Amino acid sequence: MIRFSKPSKMPCRSWSLEALNTCAGSRDSNGELVPACAGCYATTGNYRFPNVKAPRVENKEDWKRAEWVDDMVRALDNDRYFRWFDSGDVYSLRLAVKIYEVMKRTPWVKHWLPTRMHKFAKFRTIIEQMKALPNVSVRASSDSVTGEFDQRHGSTIIPDAAAAPKSVSVCEAYKNDGKCGDCRKCWDKSIPVIAYVAHGQKMQKVINVAIKNSQIQDRVKKVINIKKG
Ligand code: SF4
């Protein structure tokens, strides 16, 4: 059975999985959570409630059904905007191929797919195929919580709006109680990178550590330069 979630602040429905255990790109080469995932909103608050967890757990099995693509296409009959993965990620290549089929067969829907699976070589072809569809915006999520990004079409997190790099478009939901209102920038393929202003105590702690670490690195660089000089 197709089970959607309806993020209260977004203008559309979503199909999601559990955060972290389906997020293959959430850990670095040492097995540590990358900063953006260490502060992830989808591991706190309402996301811990059984009624929120249950559909995400069920979806992890449900997509394997032979009829899943047909069922999704039917279920999206009246949707105009759709967000994949309010939580979780495209952990399986077979799932990615099925999602691509859904995207291709629902040209009346604008799809937005944020993901970290671009880190894995075997996902790159299917991600490029998704991006080639006119109704699809695939955004590579940066691991950074201080505004860095390395993909041409993606998103990053910033500590506050004043810290946004010049080349990014800032999500203004923070001015609007976290709601999108009329904004649809995330679905707009012409906008290269969107920066989300960090929110929540968990993310703030991660940002404090990241800023402290970068200050330490800056001091070390200065000492090295003084020694070189
Ligand atoms: S950029 Fe616009 S569409 Fe995207 S999350 Fe922010 S308000 Fe919503």
Residues whose N, C-alpha, C, O or C-beta is under 5 A from the ligand:
A	BS01	SF4	C171 E172 A173 K179 C180 C183 R184 K185 C186
